[in-house]
Amino acid sequence: MPDIVISGTGLFTPAESISNEELVTSFNAYADNFNAEQAEQITAGTVAAMQQSSAEFVEKASGIKSRYVMNKDGIIDPKRMAPRLPERPNEAQSIQCEMGVAAAQEAMRQAGKTAADIDSVIVAASNMQRPYPAIAVEIQDALGIKGYGFDMNVACSSATFGIQQARDAVSAGSARCVLIINPEICSGHLNFIDRDSHFIFGDVSTAIIVESTATAASSEQFVIVDSKLQTIFSNNIRNNFGFLNRGDESGTGAKDKLFMQEGRKVFKEVCPAVAAQISGQLQSLGISPDQLKRLWLHQANLSMNQLISKRVLGRDASADEAPIILDEYANTSSAGSIIAFHKHRADLTSGDLGVLCSFGAGYSIGSLVLKKV
């Protein structure tokens, strides 16, 4: 049976970017206004005062220096602290469709594919802007692709889980070539007035082409040697927004209707689980860690990536071995590891091995062993 390969990737980066300094300036202005308005309650001890933040704190806590967003002025407006993204008419492309099409077109060019070559579209992202019709079907229509499409959500692991679905579909013969798209508009579900998390996310879209070597013709291909998925239930990363919210008005606007996490617990529990999954996967394949040329890890937090790569390799990883893009892009949920793969693979030569891994809410972990053709 022919190997299944990744034959192309694409990246859409929004035009606007927010530095840590800009983000912190708006946050601190909001905090000052809040503290002034709530001065009596704060003095009485019934309301907690908001603490100031700093660019240094953000970078030390996360490794993030800036992030791209689909709308900047709404986020840094102390009177709003949320993106301004007007609803579009049903006849117009949705914002996730627009982002996804741009990334898909680059992936298709890399892979040398036209719409006629693709017969399945998977949109895999941490949040969809609507339940239906599926964003995947909208993108399929926008690109002129026949066949079928569907949306799926495994939070920050959506891309790697989507790649396995594509690999399985090609292996089973239900698709010849699959386009996976990750339109992550994370600014829409980030609480910009939460000091512990307001800096975490950015917006972006990535795309991946998966097909058989029998049809692949691109100059750069990576065989999917193995894929492994794991989920472990946890409430430590959660977002309770959903259509049933209207059944209880008391929860409207509550903090749990946006991204929430217990960061220290996540770090303590996720890092060893990810490292153990990758190490066990390599052992089962008879691959020693020193054979790995690259680790394309989920870009959530610099310290997490450093610890995971150290546990996998048995030593500190160099910048080349475990490239970081979150300093520029921040956490882009499922797209992060794909951005790292997109930007940091050109130097690999035939036979080189790498691991593409994502992890996040659920908990969910998806890891792929890749080999350069």
C-alpha angles and dihedrals in degrees: 000000000000118000120257114236144186101235102175145007135197136200131200114193119189118240096237127072133185121208122213089251093055093045093048093047091057093043093051092048089052090048092050091050091047093050092048093049093046097040096122094048091045090052090048090051095239094111127040117232116241115247123227121248132211138207089239092055092050095050094044092049096047116005088241120137102168143350138211118236138183090230125022108173095061093050096050094042104106089209093056113022094187134086119270105231111157117211113258126222115262090248092060126077113268117242092251090050091052092050093044096049091053092053092042093054091057092047090050091050091050091049093042091237133146126199089264090062095056124072104170134050123191120187106199116180142136094250135018119208091225138012096235155055088035117252087225092060090048091052091045089056093045091054095042094241120158125211123048142320138188142177124239134181128201093149113235092357094056095108097052092042088050092051090055091050088052093047091050092048093052092045091051093046096241089119135022097201129009129202115207117193129190110194101180114185093172095163086075094066100032120106103226093189094058108098093204097054111014091104100047108090141055136180126253143128129226132185135198133195117213122187144135123282084239090071102024116109104162122124092237122047134165121201114224096229094178141345130201129187129192135175128191118181115242137155093206092100112037146154116187098190113129148125093277090064088089088066091070115035092187089078096054110127094003119150093247090066087073132048114307132173144169093228100191093049091048091052093048095047105033102046097060092042092053094045091048092050094051093044093048091047092052092047092052089053094047092244118141118214092243089064091066116102096185146012113206099192132182108274103229106118133357095226092052092052092047093051095045094048091047092053092047097045097033090234141050112296121232121236089256094051095050108021120201125213099161091091087071102025102028117209107334094178112226093002096062100084090042091054089052090050092045094052102034112046107073093094095057118106132210112298096019114140130216141165123232109198138172132181138176148114117012083040093270130172127184122179129180127191108214132191125197111237 
